[in-house]
């Protein structure tokens, strides 16, 4: 401040002297005018330049922000209205709410949907536990699909304490609106003894989202005869809840009924609304038996009683039927499409009872035949129990496919790392997404790098489903060619995501694993796949080009993941979430000088696949553009120059690094990072693990490469990556092995066995085991041993727990992380089939 005051006083004195000279007249005055004029002109230029500069920066920022939330202009990979009943009637209905134990909805932005809740009455004091959405810690389990073909039928088993529920569905094509479908829900006791038979309530509901019309027809004692409805997408339809029976019987069984009808509170609030209304006691009085109390819905079917005046205008409707009875029992729900019955010469029989049983048995037989034809597990000598594991792995993945619609939040790339914090996130345009999910209980939404692994399994089973999924993901491309790595679309998805993960950053990439099923398509020769790839090529090219340019590293042919965590004092090693490997150790001190080995290998794979695709499609210009890049990235000389760490004997990341970091207690902050000696310097990062193997995992090395042998050495060494349960993510010899990243952040990719990378390793070993070279025999032997370890452990854990798990302990093989995790852990099926 003192310096500023002196400057202002000096300016005033100078001005006074100039004024005095001007009064006296003469040359001094003319010179002052000239100098003043020049100064004003210079100031004007400076102000104008500054204004233009600020204006230009603002325009650039505005342009970047705008492009981040603008859809790409390339033609879509899927035909218009590809999800509609007119174009894909057999896919219009499905179990497309994977986070709900049992539900069906339409592939529509404003869907009609149905669902199931249940509660065991009197099992605990107070309000019974209402089951609806899959939760990690709700005590339900194991559960999962025994069969699911991704299209027409499924059978799921759910264990809930003393109860065992079996949920089944079958779809029947017909008409112009997606056809009919039927459910069967069977509830049985898992305990012996008549006195142990519990009283159970099932809650069947239907929800509309605005314009659909529902007209319930009520019978005696609160029982709905049926629900008639109409919508523009479904035409006329009818839902009928059949009378309950004993399992396998046709004689009706006594049930007590309650009904509730309200405006749609929002899908994320359905469970809480029903819980809040379960507040009235009723009597269940079967003939000849003692009455029992149960909590029921005190509802009404009078439209005017749905709620406060005006409630629900434009919100849609929520109609729920509660049926309460003693186990064991079965209940069927039948959906009938009006257009499936229009113009038929014979009335269409209702898909219920014995007809539903026959349809289910027929679908099970067809599933088994198609499964063996596709994967040949029986032919390979696997046991019936192992075949059942493979069927459950596939079915869980297919049963986890969902249809989402909504707007994500995007933070634009401002061109300079860190500047993204100075702008607000914006809404992406409304988009649909048809995708599998990693976990119904914990990650029931789309994840970009997971999905490529998912589709490796799905593509073998039903190539059409993979084309649908890939087409939807490519539909998320923004104007720059970016796809968000995590898709949180719609209220139900948003309600299950922590706020810090809602916003996707347009500067951050993810491994381009969608190119893995694309590469498999190129080898398959399916004309339908080829036609799809022709439509999809402009978008695939734009996506790869964005990845190659936006993640470029500090020197040519190097690459660096944008979006590493800052070096906070509480973090042992800042995470690299965009890599997919989260807390896998990178350079201890993040900087723009980093070179990331795994990213370079992903870009090399992408360039190879895009060149092959361009050549097959006759895209000469793209092939000429990408060919030299692919050749340069696959040249082992450049890979060696940038990533071979001679002092470590392996490939590695490069960056500002020291291994002298550790977490140390420091009250009251808790654990804080301490950096010792030697101080960080630019060097190769000594973090032996999955990243070290990437040139081999993605089959970028020649079978005669001198680098292949050392990679096989560390892979096979139990001091490093080999374990009896699969390859560790981080070597047991690493100082980061098993280490927390912060006081409350346990290790994730720091030793545990992950199926997706083990599958890549199996594929690579199989590949090199079938190519002539000095390491052929060893690679083949390692493949056989690793396959036995991985498949054997997943099988044992499945037998013990009934779940596929997110990861497995390298120490005792137990399942860890979330469950069920029938995303990329379903790759165990391809490992069993030796299909890489």
Residue pairs with C-beta under 8 A, 6 or more apart in sequence:
18 28
18 32
21 28
21 29
21 32
22 28
22 29
22 32
60 415
61 412
61 414
61 423
64 412
64 413
64 414
64 415
65 412
65 414
65 423
65 426
67 412
67 478
67 479
67 480
68 410
68 411
68 412
68 413
68 426
68 478
68 479
68 480
68 482
68 506
69 410
69 412
69 426
69 427
69 428
69 429
69 478
70 429
70 478
70 479
71 429
71 431
71 475
71 477
71 478
71 479
72 477
72 478
72 479
72 481
72 539
72 542
73 479
74 477
74 538
74 539
74 542
75 535
75 538
76 471
76 474
76 475
76 535
77 470
77 471
77 474
77 475
77 532
77 535
77 536
77 539
78 467
78 468
78 471
78 472
78 475
78 535
79 87
80 87
81 87
82 88
82 468
82 471
83 91
83 92
83 107
83 108
83 403
83 432
83 434
84 92
84 107
84 108
84 233
85 92
85 106
85 176
85 177
85 178
85 233
85 234
86 176
88 107
88 468
89 173
89 175
89 176
89 177
89 178
89 179
90 151
90 152
90 171
90 173
90 178
90 179
91 107
91 151
91 468
92 106
92 107
92 108
92 177
92 178
93 104
93 105
93 106
93 171
93 178
93 179
93 181
93 335
94 104
94 105
94 107
94 151
94 401
94 403
95 102
95 103
95 104
95 148
95 154
95 169
95 399
95 401
96 103
96 104
96 105
96 106
96 107
96 401
96 402
96 403
96 434
97 103
97 104
97 105
97 113
97 115
97 402
97 492
98 134
98 399
98 400
98 401
98 402
98 437
98 440
98 444
99 133
99 134
99 402
99 437
99 440
99 441
99 444
99 492
99 496
100 115
100 116
100 132
100 133
100 134
101 116
101 131
101 132
101 133
101 134
101 140
101 143
101 156
101 158
101 167
102 115
102 116
102 156
102 167
102 183
102 185
103 113
103 114
103 115
103 116
104 113
104 114
104 115
104 169
104 181
104 183
105 111
105 112
105 113
105 114
105 403
106 112
106 113
106 178
106 233
106 234
106 403
107 403
107 432
107 434
108 233
108 403
108 405
109 405
109 430
109 432
110 209
110 210
110 211
111 209
111 403
112 206
112 207
112 208
112 209
112 212
112 229
112 231
112 233
112 234
113 206
113 207
113 267
114 204
114 205
114 206
114 207
114 239
114 333
114 335
115 132
115 204
115 205
115 207
115 270
116 132
116 167
116 183
116 185
116 202
116 203
116 204
116 205
117 130
117 131
117 132
117 202
117 203
117 205
117 271
117 274
118 130
118 131
118 160
118 163
118 165
118 187
118 200
118 201
118 202
118 203
119 128
119 129
119 130
119 131
119 200
119 201
119 203
119 278
119 295
120 128
120 129
120 160
120 161
120 162
120 163
120 198
120 199
120 200
121 128
121 198
121 199
121 200
121 201
121 292
121 293
121 294
121 295
121 324
122 128
122 198
122 199
122 292
122 293
122 294
123 129
123 161
123 162
123 198
127 275
127 278
127 279
127 295
128 201
128 278
128 295
129 138
130 203
130 271
130 274
130 275
130 278
131 138
131 140
131 160
132 270
132 271
132 274
133 271
134 140
134 143
134 440
134 441
134 444
135 441
136 441
136 442
136 818
136 819
139 160
139 161
140 158
140 159
140 160
141 158
141 159
141 802
141 803
141 819
141 820
142 157
142 159
142 801
142 802
142 803
142 820
143 156
143 157
143 158
143 159
143 802
143 820
144 156
144 157
144 392
144 395
144 396
144 399
144 802
144 803
144 820
144 822
145 154
145 155
145 156
145 392
145 395
145 396
145 398
145 399
146 155
146 156
146 157
146 388
146 391
146 392
146 395
147 153
147 154
147 155
147 363
147 364
147 367
147 391
147 395
148 154
148 155
148 156
148 394
148 395
148 396
148 398
148 399
149 363
149 366
149 367
149 370
149 395
149 398
149 462
150 398
150 399
150 401
150 458
150 461
150 462
150 465
151 171
151 462
151 465
152 170
152 171
152 363
153 168
153 169
153 170
153 171
153 359
153 360
153 363
153 364
153 367
154 167
154 168
154 169
154 395
154 398
154 399
155 166
155 167
155 168
155 360
155 364
156 166
156 167
156 168
156 399
157 164
157 165
157 166
158 164
158 165
158 166
158 167
159 190
159 802
161 190
162 189
162 190
162 191
162 196
162 198
163 187
163 188
163 189
163 190
163 198
163 200
163 327
164 187
164 188
164 189
164 190
165 185
165 186
165 187
165 188
166 184
166 185
166 186
166 188
167 183
167 184
167 185
168 183
168 184
168 185
168 186
168 360
169 181
169 182
169 183
169 184
170 181
170 182
170 351
170 356
170 359
170 360
170 363
171 179
171 180
171 181
172 179
172 180
172 181
172 182
172 340
172 351
172 359
173 179
174 180
174 337
174 339
174 340
174 341
174 348
175 235
175 337
175 338
175 339
175 340
175 341
175 342
176 235
176 339
177 233
177 234
177 235
177 237
177 337
177 338
177 339
177 340
178 234
178 337
179 337
179 340
180 334
180 335
180 336
180 337
180 340
180 348
180 351
181 335
181 351
182 332
182 333
182 334
182 335
182 351
182 352
182 356
182 359
183 332
183 333
183 334
184 330
184 331
184 332
184 356
184 360
185 202
185 330
185 331
185 332
185 333
186 247
186 328
186 329
186 330
187 200
187 202
187 327
187 328
187 329
187 330
188 247
188 327
188 328
189 196
189 197
189 198
189 327
189 328
197 326
197 327
197 328
198 326
198 327
199 284
199 292
199 294
199 324
199 325
199 326
200 324
200 325
200 326
200 327
200 329
201 294
201 295
201 296
201 322
201 323
201 324
202 322
202 323
202 324
202 331
203 274
203 297
203 320
203 321
203 322
204 241
204 320
204 321
204 323
204 331
204 333
205 270
205 318
205 319
205 320
205 321
206 214
206 227
206 229
206 239
206 317
206 318
206 319
206 320
207 264
207 267
207 270
207 316
207 317
207 318
207 319
208 214
208 229
208 231
208 264
208 316
208 317
209 264
209 316
210 314
210 315
210 316
211 231
211 232
212 229
212 230
212 231
212 234
212 316
212 317
213 229
213 230
213 231
214 227
214 228
214 229
214 317
214 319
215 227
215 228
215 229
216 224
216 226
216 227
216 228
216 259
216 261
216 301
216 319
217 224
217 225
217 226
217 227
217 228
218 224
218 225
218 259
218 301
219 225
221 256
221 257
222 257
222 258
222 259
222 299
223 257
223 321
223 323
224 241
224 257
224 259
224 321
225 240
226 238
226 239
226 240
226 241
227 238
227 239
227 240
227 319
228 236
228 237
228 238
229 236
229 237
229 238
229 239
230 236
230 237
231 237
234 337
235 337
235 338
235 339
236 337
236 338
236 339
237 335
237 336
237 337
237 338
238 335
238 336
238 338
239 333
239 334
239 335
239 336
240 333
240 334
240 336
240 350
241 321
241 323
241 331
241 332
241 333
242 331
242 332
242 333
242 334
242 352
242 353
243 252
243 253
243 255
244 252
244 253
244 255
244 323
244 325
244 329
244 330
244 331
245 251
245 252
245 253
245 329
245 330
246 253
246 328
246 329
246 330
247 328
247 329
247 330
248 330
250 353
250 354
253 325
253 329
254 286
254 287
254 325
255 323
255 324
255 325
255 329
256 282
256 283
256 284
256 285
256 294
256 296
256 323
256 324
256 325
257 321
257 322
257 323
257 324
258 282
258 296
258 297
258 298
258 299
258 321
258 322
258 324
259 297
259 299
259 300
259 301
259 319
259 320
259 321
259 322
260 274
260 277
260 297
260 298
260 299
260 318
260 319
260 320
260 322
261 299
261 300
261 301
261 303
261 305
261 306
261 317
261 318
261 319
261 320
262 273
262 306
262 307
262 311
262 312
262 317
262 318
263 306
263 307
263 311
263 312
263 313
263 315
263 316
263 317
263 318
264 312
264 315
264 316
264 317
264 318
265 273
265 315
265 318
266 491
267 490
267 491
267 492
268 491
268 492
268 494
268 495
270 318
273 318
274 297
274 320
277 297
277 298
277 299
278 295
278 296
278 297
279 295
279 298
280 295
280 296
280 297
280 298
281 293
281 294
281 295
281 296
282 293
282 294
282 295
282 296
282 324
283 291
283 292
283 293
283 294
284 291
284 292
284 293
284 294
284 324
284 325
285 291
286 325
286 326
294 324
296 322
296 324
297 320
297 322
299 320
300 306
306 312
323 331
332 352
332 353
332 356
334 350
334 351
334 352
336 348
336 350
340 348
341 347
341 348
349 355
351 359
367 391
368 391
370 461
371 377
371 387
371 390
371 391
371 394
372 378
372 379
372 387
374 460
374 461
375 390
375 460
375 829
375 830
375 832
375 833
375 835
376 833
377 386
377 387
377 390
377 832
377 833
378 387
380 832
380 833
380 834
382 390
382 832
385 795
385 799
386 791
386 795
386 832
389 794
389 795
389 798
389 828
389 832
390 828
390 829
390 832
390 833
392 798
392 804
393 457
393 804
393 822
393 825
393 826
393 828
393 829
394 457
394 461
394 826
394 829
396 804
396 820
396 822
396 826
397 436
397 454
397 457
397 458
397 822
397 823
397 826
398 436
398 458
398 461
398 465
399 822
400 436
400 437
400 439
400 440
400 444
400 822
400 823
401 434
401 435
401 436
401 437
401 465
401 469
402 434
402 435
402 436
402 437
402 444
402 445
402 446
403 432
403 433
403 434
404 432
404 433
404 434
404 435
404 445
404 446
404 487
404 489
404 490
404 493
405 430
405 431
405 432
405 433
405 489
405 490
406 430
406 431
406 488
406 489
406 490
406 491
406 493
406 494
407 427
407 428
407 429
407 430
407 431
407 489
408 427
408 428
408 431
408 484
408 487
408 488
408 489
408 502
408 504
409 425
409 426
409 427
409 428
409 488
409 502
409 503
409 504
410 425
410 426
410 427
410 428
410 478
410 484
410 503
410 504
410 505
410 506
411 420
411 423
411 425
411 426
411 503
411 504
411 505
411 506
412 420
412 423
412 426
412 506
413 420
413 480
413 482
413 505
413 506
413 507
413 550
414 420
414 422
414 423
417 507
417 562
417 592
420 505
420 507
425 503
428 478
428 484
431 475
431 476
431 489
432 472
432 475
432 489
433 446
433 472
433 473
433 475
433 476
433 487
433 489
434 468
434 469
434 472
435 446
435 451
435 454
435 469
435 472
435 473
435 487
436 450
436 451
436 454
436 455
436 458
436 469
436 823
437 443
437 444
437 445
437 446
437 447
437 823
438 447
438 450
438 806
438 821
438 823
438 824
439 806
439 818
439 819
439 820
439 821
439 822
439 823
440 820
440 822
441 818
441 819
441 820
442 806
442 818
442 821
443 450
443 818
443 823
444 493
444 496
445 486
445 487
445 488
445 489
445 493
445 496
445 497
446 473
446 486
446 487
446 489
447 485
447 486
447 487
447 823
448 473
448 483
448 484
448 485
448 486
448 487
448 510
448 513
448 514
449 485
449 510
449 511
449 513
449 580
450 513
450 756
450 823
450 824
451 469
451 473
451 513
451 514
452 511
452 512
452 513
452 514
452 515
452 516
452 517
453 513
453 516
453 756
453 759
453 823
453 824
453 827
454 469
454 823
454 824
454 826
455 466
455 469
455 470
455 514
455 516
455 517
456 516
456 517
456 520
456 759
456 827
456 830
457 826
457 827
457 829
457 830
458 465
458 466
458 469
458 517
459 465
459 466
459 517
459 520
459 521
460 830
460 835
463 521
463 524
463 526
463 528
463 529
464 528
466 517
466 521
467 528
467 529
467 532
470 514
470 517
470 518
470 532
470 536
471 532
471 536
473 483
473 514
474 483
474 514
474 536
474 539
474 540
474 543
476 483
476 484
476 487
477 483
477 539
477 542
477 543
478 506
480 506
480 546
480 550
481 542
481 543
481 544
481 545
481 546
481 547
482 506
482 509
482 543
482 546
482 550
483 510
483 543
484 504
484 506
485 504
485 508
485 509
485 510
485 578
486 501
486 504
487 493
488 494
488 497
488 501
488 502
494 502
505 563
507 550
507 562
507 563
508 561
508 562
508 563
508 577
508 578
509 547
509 550
509 551
509 561
509 562
509 563
509 578
509 599
510 578
510 580
511 579
511 580
511 598
511 599
511 602
512 543
512 544
512 547
512 602
512 605
512 606
515 540
515 544
515 605
515 606
515 609
515 610
518 533
518 540
518 609
518 613
519 609
519 612
521 529
521 530
521 532
521 533
522 533
522 609
522 612
522 613
522 616
530 616
533 540
533 613
533 617
534 617
537 613
537 614
537 617
537 619
537 622
540 610
540 613
541 610
541 614
541 622
544 606
544 607
544 610
547 602
547 603
547 606
548 603
548 606
548 607
548 629
550 562
551 559
551 560
551 561
551 562
551 599
551 603
552 558
552 559
552 560
553 559
553 560
553 594
553 595
553 596
553 600
554 560
554 592
554 593
554 594
554 595
555 595
555 642
557 600
557 632
557 633
557 638
557 642
558 595
558 600
558 642
559 595
559 596
559 599
559 600
559 603
560 592
560 594
560 595
560 596
560 599
561 576
561 578
561 579
561 594
561 596
561 599
562 578
563 576
563 577
563 578
564 574
564 575
564 576
564 586
564 590
564 594
565 571
565 574
565 575
565 576
565 577
565 590
566 574
566 590
567 574
567 589
567 590
568 574
568 673
569 669
569 672
569 673
570 669
570 670
570 671
570 672
570 673
570 742
570 743
571 673
571 741
571 742
572 661
572 662
572 663
572 673
572 736
572 739
572 740
572 741
572 742
573 583
573 585
573 586
573 588
573 661
573 736
573 741
574 586
574 590
575 582
575 583
575 741
576 582
576 584
576 586
576 596
579 596
579 598
579 599
581 598
581 690
581 691
581 729
581 749
582 748
582 749
583 741
583 745
583 747
583 748
583 749
583 750
584 687
584 689
584 690
584 691
584 729
584 730
584 749
584 750
585 685
585 687
585 689
585 730
585 734
585 736
585 750
586 594
586 596
586 653
586 655
586 685
586 687
587 594
587 653
587 654
587 655
587 656
587 657
587 680
587 685
588 656
588 657
588 658
588 659
588 661
588 675
588 680
588 685
589 655
589 656
589 657
589 658
589 680
590 655
590 656
591 655
591 656
593 654
593 655
593 656
593 682
594 653
594 654
594 655
594 656
595 642
595 643
595 653
595 654
595 655
596 653
596 691
597 643
597 651
597 652
597 653
597 691
597 692
597 694
597 695
598 690
598 691
598 694
600 633
600 639
600 642
600 643
601 694
601 695
601 697
601 698
601 700
602 694
602 698
603 633
604 630
604 633
604 634
604 698
604 700
605 698
605 700
607 626
607 629
607 630
607 633
607 634
608 630
608 633
608 634
610 622
610 626
610 630
611 623
611 626
611 627
611 630
613 619
614 620
614 622
614 623
614 626
615 623
632 638
633 639
634 700
636 701
636 702
636 705
636 707
639 651
639 695
639 700
640 707
642 654
643 651
643 652
643 653
643 654
643 684
643 695
644 650
644 651
644 652
644 707
645 651
645 652
645 684
645 686
647 684
648 684
648 686
648 688
649 710
649 714
650 688
650 692
650 710
650 711
650 714
651 692
651 694
651 695
651 707
651 711
652 684
652 685
652 686
652 687
652 691
652 692
653 684
653 685
653 687
653 691
654 682
654 683
654 684
654 685
655 682
655 683
655 685
656 680
656 681
656 682
657 680
657 681
657 682
657 683
657 684
657 685
657 686
658 675
658 676
658 677
658 678
658 679
658 680
658 681
659 686
659 735
660 675
660 676
660 677
660 678
660 679
661 673
661 674
661 675
661 676
662 673
662 674
662 676
662 735
663 671
663 672
663 673
663 674
663 739
663 740
663 742
663 743
664 671
664 672
664 673
664 674
665 671
666 672
670 743
671 740
671 742
671 743
686 734
687 730
687 734
687 736
688 714
688 720
688 721
688 730
688 731
688 733
688 734
689 721
689 728
689 729
689 730
689 731
689 734
689 749
690 697
690 727
690 729
690 730
690 749
690 754
690 757
692 711
692 714
693 711
693 714
693 715
693 721
693 757
693 761
694 700
695 701
695 707
695 711
696 708
696 711
696 712
696 715
696 761
696 764
696 768
697 757
697 760
697 761
697 764
698 760
698 764
699 763
699 764
699 767
699 768
701 707
701 708
701 711
702 708
702 773
703 768
703 771
703 772
703 773
703 774
703 775
703 776
704 773
704 774
708 768
708 773
708 775
709 774
709 775
712 775
712 778
712 779
712 782
714 720
714 721
714 731
715 721
715 722
715 727
715 761
715 782
716 722
716 782
718 732
719 731
719 732
719 733
720 728
720 731
720 732
720 733
721 727
721 728
721 731
722 728
723 753
723 789
723 810
723 811
724 789
724 793
724 813
725 753
725 789
725 790
725 793
725 808
725 809
725 810
725 812
725 813
726 753
726 754
726 755
726 758
726 786
726 789
726 790
726 793
726 808
726 810
727 753
727 757
727 758
727 761
727 786
728 737
728 751
728 752
728 753
728 810
729 749
729 750
729 751
729 752
729 753
729 754
729 757
730 736
730 737
730 749
730 750
730 751
731 737
732 751
732 810
734 750
736 750
737 750
737 751
738 747
738 750
738 751
739 747
739 750
740 746
740 747
741 747
741 748
748 807
751 810
752 807
752 808
752 809
752 810
752 816
752 817
753 790
753 793
753 807
753 808
753 809
753 810
753 813
754 807
754 824
755 790
755 794
755 808
755 824
755 825
755 827
755 828
756 824
756 827
758 786
758 790
758 831
759 824
759 827
759 830
759 831
759 836
761 786
762 783
762 786
762 787
762 790
762 831
762 836
763 836
765 779
765 780
765 782
765 783
765 786
766 779
766 780
766 783
766 834
766 836
767 779
767 836
768 775
768 776
768 779
769 776
769 777
769 779
769 780
769 781
769 782
769 783
770 776
770 780
787 831
787 834
790 828
790 831
791 828
791 831
791 832
793 808
793 813
794 804
794 808
794 825
794 828
796 813
797 803
797 805
797 808
797 813
797 814
797 815
798 804
801 815
801 819
803 815
803 819
803 820
803 821
804 815
804 819
804 820
804 821
804 822
804 825
804 826
804 828
805 815
805 816
805 817
805 818
805 819
805 820
805 821
805 825
806 815
806 816
806 817
806 818
806 819
806 821
806 825
807 815
807 816
807 817
808 814
808 815
808 816
809 815
809 816
830 836
